[in-house]
Amino acid sequence: MEIGVDSFASAMFGSKELGSQDAMEQLLDRIVAADQAGLDIFGIGEHHKKEFLDSAPAVILAAAAARTKNIRLTSAVTVLSTSDPVRVFQNFATMDIISKGRAEMIVGRGSSIEAFPLFGYNLNDYDALFNEKLKLLLQIRDQEFVTWSGKFRPELKDQPVYPRPVQEKLPVWLGVGGTPQSFVRAGSLGLPLMVAVIGGETERFRPLIDLYRKSGHEAGYSPAQLQVGLHSPGYVGVNDEAAIADYYPGYQESWTKIGRERGWPPVTKGQFDQLVSEKGVLVVGGPETVAEKLLRHSEALGGIDRFMFQMDIAGLTHQQLMTSIELIGNKVIPLLRQHKTVHSR
């Protein structure tokens, strides 16, 4: 199981006085720390809000690529519905060159909708935009010269798209929420699947992941091609008590604020305790607890290939996040690998 971290490049980590320049520098320091700690991947989201600095994720990832050596770098997610697939490909192909072949992208429709009015798109075209642009992006990835026509973008006639990436086939994952159609689409296209699970019990996604695998099998793809990743809120502390004490106050504040925007009730301590329980979605605790929970999640979902911690929307300080990244690399990943070694004998 590959392990990584997703960030939304929050402008304020544990301090309302932290400016954008310092917040960005700290984020890049965390990506370097993740690389040095042996994490497999680091992702940057895409939002167009005051509290986040991730409106141009490829720029952040390119800066990180120049400062790291081994860690893979991805968007998490690119809101493809409101982007030009040609430009998206060029940005990530360029980043792939800078990183010497470590670029990926996760594309999705986007759960935040602020990009639609910002770039002049109609929300009524939410799925049609994504479907058309995904097909174009994949064609650009697979063909140097592109002939294409569609509804939402001017046609291309035998048009070359440059630069080409270092990797022969730039990895494109499909980011999904809970819509069955999205799981079927990913399977039918043979794309790796990144499932965002932010509430409830993780195992409830098993029928949807089974649907993905069934759709992929029927389309002729092998199990090895049908990778499954999981993106969930999480945090690793020195032990369970310390992790919860660090994480809960900021989580309660942030998710209550998000709830006001989306019509959810305020977060209570009882709800939080349920979410950090054995089957709950929050992967919060000491290294042993977190490793055990990841293994349970994987078993419940029929096996997962990648897990991404979303840590930076719980008001944690830069130092807390740096310590958590170190614990993931030095404690959690070895525990997971030890389990794999034991069970492979």
C-alpha positions in Angstrom: 0.0 0.0 0.0 1.4 3.4 -1.0 1.1 6.1 1.6 0.9 9.9 1.0 -0.5 13.2 2.1 -2.9 15.6 0.4 -2.9 19.3 1.1 -5.2 22.2 0.3 -2.4 24.7 0.9 -4.3 26.4 3.7 -3.2 30.0 4.2 -3.5 29.7 8.0 -2.0 26.7 9.9 -2.6 27.2 13.6 -2.2 30.9 13.4 -4.4 33.6 12.0 -1.3 35.8 11.6 0.5 33.5 9.2 0.9 35.2 5.8 0.7 33.6 2.4 4.4 33.6 1.8 5.2 31.9 5.1 2.3 29.4 4.6 3.6 28.4 1.1 7.2 28.1 2.4 6.0 25.8 5.2 4.0 23.7 2.7 7.1 23.2 0.5 9.1 22.3 3.6 6.5 19.6 4.4 6.7 18.2 1.0 10.5 18.0 1.3 10.0 16.4 4.7 7.6 13.8 3.2 10.2 13.0 0.5 12.9 12.5 3.1 10.7 10.4 5.4 10.0 8.0 2.6 6.4 8.8 1.8 5.3 7.6 -1.6 3.3 10.6 -2.8 2.2 14.2 -2.0 -1.0 15.8 -3.5 -2.2 19.4 -3.9 -5.9 20.1 -4.2 -7.6 22.8 -6.2 -9.8 25.5 -4.7 -10.5 29.1 -5.5 -11.2 30.5 -2.0 -9.5 33.0 0.3 -8.5 30.5 2.9 -6.6 28.2 0.5 -3.5 28.9 -1.7 -4.0 25.9 -4.2 -5.7 27.6 -7.1 -2.7 26.7 -9.3 -1.6 23.2 -8.0 0.7 22.5 -10.9 2.8 25.6 -10.0 3.1 24.4 -6.3 4.0 20.9 -7.5 6.6 22.1 -9.9 8.2 24.1 -7.1 8.2 21.0 -4.9 9.6 18.9 -7.8 12.7 21.1 -7.9 13.3 20.5 -4.2 12.6 16.7 -3.9 14.1 13.6 -5.3 11.9 10.5 -4.9 8.3 11.3 -3.9 5.7 11.3 -6.6 3.7 14.5 -7.0 0.0 14.8 -7.9 -3.0 17.0 -8.1 -5.8 16.1 -5.6 -7.9 16.9 -7.5 -7.7 18.9 -10.7 -11.1 20.3 -11.4 -11.2 19.2 -15.0 -14.7 20.5 -15.7 -13.5 24.1 -15.6 -10.1 23.6 -17.1 -8.7 23.3 -20.6 -7.4 19.7 -21.0 -4.7 20.9 -23.4 -3.3 23.3 -20.7 -3.7 20.8 -17.9 -1.7 18.2 -19.9 1.0 20.8 -20.8 1.3 21.9 -17.1 1.7 18.3 -15.8 3.9 17.2 -18.7 6.2 20.1 -17.8 6.1 19.2 -14.2 7.0 15.6 -15.2 10.1 16.9 -16.9 11.1 19.0 -13.9 10.6 16.1 -11.5 12.3 13.6 -13.9 9.2 11.4 -14.2 7.4 11.8 -10.9 4.2 13.6 -12.0 0.7 12.3 -11.7 -2.8 13.9 -11.7 -6.1 13.0 -10.1 -8.9 14.6 -12.1 -12.5 15.1 -10.9 -15.6 17.1 -11.3 -14.9 18.9 -8.0 -17.0 19.0 -4.8 -16.4 22.7 -4.5 -18.2 24.7 -7.2 -16.7 28.1 -7.0 -14.6 27.5 -10.2 -17.7 27.3 -12.4 -18.8 31.0 -12.1 -15.2 32.1 -11.9 -14.3 30.6 -15.3 -17.7 31.2 -16.9 -19.1 27.7 -16.9 -22.7 26.6 -16.3 -23.3 24.2 -13.4 -26.1 22.6 -15.4 -23.3 21.2 -17.6 -21.5 19.7 -14.5 -21.2 16.1 -15.7 -21.2 16.8 -19.5 -18.2 19.1 -19.1 -16.2 16.6 -17.2 -17.1 13.7 -19.5 -16.0 15.5 -22.6 -12.9 17.0 -21.2 -11.8 13.7 -19.7 -12.0 12.0 -23.1 -9.9 14.8 -24.6 -7.3 14.7 -21.8 -6.8 11.0 -22.3 -6.6 11.4 -26.1 -3.9 14.0 -25.6 -2.0 11.8 -23.2 -2.1 8.9 -25.6 -1.5 10.7 -28.9 1.0 13.4 -29.8 -1.1 14.7 -32.7 -4.8 15.2 -31.8 -7.9 15.5 -34.0 -11.0 16.1 -31.8 -14.3 18.0 -31.7 -16.8 18.6 -28.9 -19.4 20.9 -27.5 -17.4 23.0 -25.0 -14.1 23.6 -26.7 -12.9 24.6 -30.2 -12.0 21.6 -32.3 -8.5 20.3 -32.9 -7.3 19.2 -36.3 -4.1 17.1 -36.3 -2.8 19.4 -33.7 0.4 18.4 -31.8 0.5 19.0 -28.1 3.8 19.7 -26.4 5.8 19.1 -24.3 5.5 15.4 -24.0 6.2 14.0 -20.5 9.1 11.8 -19.4 6.8 9.0 -18.5 5.5 7.2 -21.6 2.0 7.3 -20.2 1.4 10.1 -17.6 -0.7 8.6 -14.8 -4.3 9.9 -14.6 -6.4 8.8 -11.7 -10.1 9.5 -11.4 -11.2 11.2 -8.2 -14.8 10.2 -7.1 -17.2 10.8 -4.3 -20.3 8.6 -3.9 -21.9 8.7 -7.3 -22.2 5.1 -8.9 -21.9 6.6 -12.4 -18.4 7.9 -11.5 -17.2 4.5 -10.4 -18.6 2.9 -13.6 -16.8 5.5 -15.7 -13.5 4.9 -14.0 -13.8 1.2 -14.5 -14.9 1.4 -18.1 -11.9 3.6 -18.9 -9.5 1.4 -16.9 -8.4 4.4 -14.8 -7.0 4.1 -11.3 -9.7 5.2 -8.8 -9.2 7.7 -5.9 -12.2 7.6 -3.5 -12.7 10.6 -1.2 -14.3 9.3 2.0 -14.8 12.1 4.5 -17.7 10.9 6.7 -19.4 7.8 8.1 -17.9 4.4 7.9 -15.4 3.6 5.2 -16.7 0.1 4.5 -20.0 1.5 3.1 -18.0 2.2 -0.1 -17.4 -1.5 -0.8 -20.4 -1.9 -3.2 -19.3 1.1 -5.2 -15.7 -0.2 -5.4 -17.0 -3.6 -6.4 -19.0 -1.9 -9.1 -15.8 -0.2 -10.3 -13.9 -3.5 -10.5 -16.8 -5.2 -12.3 -17.0 -2.4 -14.9 -13.3 -2.6 -15.4 -13.3 -6.3 -15.8 -16.2 -6.2 -18.3 -14.2 -3.6 -20.3 -11.2 -5.9 -20.5 -8.9 -4.4 -17.9 -6.8 -6.6 -15.6 -7.0 -6.3 -11.8 -3.5 -4.8 -11.8 -4.8 -1.9 -13.9 -7.8 -1.3 -11.6 -6.0 0.4 -8.7 -8.0 1.8 -5.8 -6.9 4.7 -3.6 -8.5 6.2 -0.5 -8.4 9.9 0.5 -9.6 10.6 4.1 -9.0 13.0 6.9 -6.3 11.7 9.2 -3.4 12.6 11.5 -0.7 10.6 13.3 0.4 11.6 16.8 2.9 10.0 19.2 0.0 8.1 20.7 -3.8 8.0 20.5 -4.5 10.4 23.3 -2.1 13.0 21.9 -3.3 12.7 18.4 -7.0 13.2 19.4 -6.0 16.2 21.6 -4.2 17.8 18.8 -6.7 17.0 16.1 -10.2 17.4 17.5 -10.4 21.2 18.3 -9.4 22.3 14.8 -11.4 19.5 13.1 -14.5 20.5 15.0 -14.1 24.2 14.1 -13.2 23.6 10.4 -15.9 21.0 9.7 -18.6 23.0 11.5 -17.7 25.9 9.2 -17.9 23.7 6.2 -21.2 22.3 7.5 -22.7 25.8 7.6 -21.8 26.2 3.9 -23.2 22.8 2.9 -26.1 22.4 5.2 -24.6 19.9 7.7 -25.1 20.1 11.5 -22.3 21.2 13.8 -19.7 18.6 14.7 -20.1 17.2 18.3 -17.5 15.2 20.3 -19.8 12.2 20.2 -19.8 12.3 16.4 -16.1 12.7 16.4 -15.6 9.7 18.7 -17.7 7.6 16.3 -15.6 8.7 13.4 -12.3 7.8 15.0 -13.7 4.4 16.1 -12.7 1.1 14.4 -14.9 1.5 11.4 -15.1 5.3 11.3 -13.5 7.3 8.5 -11.1 9.4 10.5 -7.6 7.8 10.5 -6.4 9.6 13.7 -4.2 8.0 16.4 -0.8 6.8 17.3 1.3 4.9 14.6 0.1 1.4 15.7 -3.6 2.4 15.7 -3.3 4.1 12.4 -1.5 1.2 10.7 -4.2 -1.2 12.1 -7.0 1.0 10.8 -5.5 1.2 7.4 -5.2 -2.5 7.2 -8.9 -2.9 8.3 -10.0 -0.4 5.7 -8.1 -2.2 3.0 -9.6 -5.5 4.0 -13.1 -4.0 4.1 -12.8 -2.6 0.6 -11.3 -5.7 -1.0 -7.8 -4.2 -1.0 -6.5 -0.7 -1.5 -3.3 0.3 -3.3 -2.9 3.8 -1.9 -4.0 5.9 1.1 -3.8 9.7 1.2 -4.0 11.5 4.6 -5.8 14.9 4.4 -4.3 16.6 7.5 -4.3 20.3 6.9 -7.9 21.4 7.5 -7.9 20.7 11.2 -6.0 23.9 12.4 -2.8 22.0 13.0 0.4 23.9 13.3 3.3 23.4 10.9 5.3 21.6 13.6 2.5 19.2 14.3 2.2 18.4 10.6 5.9 17.9 10.3 5.9 15.6 13.3 3.0 13.6 11.8 4.8 13.2 8.5 7.9 12.0 10.3 5.8 9.4 12.2 4.1 8.2 9.0 7.4 7.7 7.4 9.3 6.2 10.3 6.5 4.3 12.1 3.3 3.7 10.1 4.9 2.7 6.7 7.3 0.2 8.4 4.4 -1.3 10.3 2.4 -1.7 7.1 5.4 -3.3 5.2 6.1 -5.6 8.1 2.5 -6.8 7.9 2.8 -7.4 4.2 6.1 -9.4 4.7 4.6 -11.6 7.4 1.5 -12.4 5.3 3.5 -13.1 2.1 5.4 -16.0 3.8 
